[in-house]
Every structure is written in C-alpha cells, then in structure tokens.
C-alpha cells in the first residue's frame, strides 16, 4: 500500500513538472511570436519613409505636404493611446493586440487601393491607431509572457523582456524603411509591393498571436470603459515636465529621419535612391535601439549625460553633411544622432515613470507619451513649412540649435537634485 502511494505521488510530481514544462514552452512560443508581431507592426508604421520621394515625384507633392502625411500618423497614435491603449488591462492582451495588428492590415489595403493624397492621409491615421493600441499592450504582454516562461523564480530579471520590447519598438521602426527601400529599389511595383509583403506577414503573425497564451484574467464584473486619465501628482510635476521636454526633443529628432531625411537626401545630396533612404533611417533607429540595450544598466543621470556626448557631435555631423554636402558625414551623423536620441528617450521615460508613485505611474506615463508624440509631429510640420521659404540646410541648422538648447535645459532639470527629490 505504501509502495502504491509512493508510485502515485511520483507520477503526480512528474505530471506536474510536465504541465509546467508545457506551459513554459507555450509561453516561450508566445513571447517570441509577440516580439515578432510587435516588430512587424512598428516596421509597417515606417514603411512609407523611403517611398515619400517616389510619391513626391509621381504626384508633385511639396515637402510640406509630405510632412503633413507623416504627421497625421501621430494623431492616430495619440487618439488610440488614450481611448484604447489601457483597455487590455480589462479585456485581455490578445483581445487588443490581434485587432490592432489587423488594423494595420486595413491600412495596407488603403495604401494599395487608394494611393492618392486622401488615401495616404487616411492610411497613415489608421496605422497610427494600430500602433497606439499596440505599444502599451505588446510591452505589457511581453513582460507577462516572460514571467510565464520562468514561473515565479525570484532570480529572473525582467531585463530580457525590456530589452526585447525596446528592440522590437525602435528596431522595428528601422527595419520597415530598410525592407521597403530595398523592395522599392530592386523589385517591381515599388509603391505596392512593400505593403503587400508587410500586410501578409502581419496577417500570419496575428494568427500566431491568437493561439498564444493569454496572460490577463478579465475582471468580473468588467469595469466600464473610460478614456485613459492623464494625471500628474503635484510632487512629480517638476520631474515630469523636465522628462517630457527631453522626450519631445528626442522624438522630434526621430521625426526628422522618418519624414524629411529622404527629401534631404534627394534635394540636398542629390541621391533619390529608396534603398539609401531606407538604409539611413534603419541605421539611425537601429543605433538608438542598440544604445538603449547596451547601456540599459546605467542610471538615469549617467544615461542622459552619455546621450549628450553622443547626440551633439551626431547632430553637428548630420548638419555638416548637408552643408558640404557629404553623404558619408550625413550617414555617420545619423547613426550617432539615433544612438543619442534613443538614450535620451530611454532616460526620460525612466525618469518620468520613477517620479510618481506606483499607483499613478500609468497616468504619468500617459502624459509623457502624449508630449512625446506631439514632439513627433509638430516640429516636423514646422520644418516642412520652413523649407518652403528657406533652403533645407539652413532650416536644419536652426532645428539642430533649438533641439540642443532644449535638450540641455531639460536634461539639466531632470538630473537636478531639486527636481528628482520626490
């Protein structure tokens, strides 16, 4: 009898281990599928970057109109962030992530079926809605799947999930222009094939996400829907506004690469190659992602100081490449600028989140992202307007001067002991 009980106990233990291993494998599958889906969705958001010069030549757009087509994307992102970005906390990650991916497929269809200016504007807004829903949901989903892989082991750090989310986010924005530029340069139908390829990839990944584990239990009863609140506690306002100022400046730099760099290459450096435009954007965003990963263990103050050591020479080389002109100097400056801006954004995001208590952190970060996405659109529109009245290299010089002054002031405020005291 005792022997039978022992055998039964052993079988039960083995069965429990088998179930845990199966669950771990399922979560591991879901983790990498979610990471790839996150990367592909962010990549799609930047697919038009190397194609803007082609649209401009075909339809005789002004540089300002290209910046408008680019900037309306931020409208979709901001709207969806605050209307639906937080809803996955209530209904489950997959119930938001899968539809968000399919919304970008709808955007791809509009790019294909309505390639005129109104269609481009609508498609960009819809793509922004998809990204706004994806960003917070996918980041949280990756963190929870990572926990599911290793269970409750206290020695496991969330750093891998953070690194993968960073690489998927910024890296994806770089991969999209690279692939689209190569397809536009070397394959037929340059204004159609990139959308077909990415649309098909996203459909496949949406199906794989749908069969991945769900990590969020729906509360019963489900809370009524409300927009995401934006609230900054009084004790966090100094750090919040300083960090948001840095985030606005960093996103303004990234906005230049995603909207005006192809026009600068074609107009100032006289090279309208879509492959080159995509490669320049990829280099900048990949450098930003890599810098964040390599220096992720640095404290906020050290990270922000390092960012300026990299960013200021990068902006100087970038501007110098336009004035000489020198393609090599422009590309090297773009890589350094991307790395520096990536560190600024990472440091500012951590500073904004750390300034508030845990129960108000989501609301504080919502306000931070609102400011950051304003920085992604408004300065770019200003640049587009300015290029109607002045040479692009003069406009870039003024833009760089303003960005450097804004960054120095905001970073000094972020790392000030008086600001960080709360």
Secondary structure, 3 states (H helix, E strand, C coil): CHHHHHHHHHHHHHHHHHHHHHHHHHHHHHHHHHHHHHHHHHHHHCHHHHHHHHHHHHHCCCHHHHHHHHHHHHHHHHHHHHHCCCCHHHHCHHHHHHHHHHHHHHHHHHHHHCCCHHHHHHHHHHHHHHHHHHHHHHHHHHHHHHHHHHCCCCCCCCHHHHHHHHHHHHHHHHHHHHHHHHHHHHCCCCCCHHHHHHHHHHHHHHHHHHCCCCCCCCCCCCCCCCCCCCCCCHHHHHHHHHHHHHHHHHHHHHHHHHHCHHHHHHHCCCCCCHHHHHHHHHHHHHHHHHHHHHCCCCCHHHHHHHHHHHHHHHHHHHHHHHHHCCHHHHHHHHHHHHHHHHHHHHHHHHHHHHCCCHHHHHHHHHHHHHHHHHHHHHHHHHHHHHCCCCCHHHHHHHHHHHHHHHHHHHHHHHHCHHHHCC
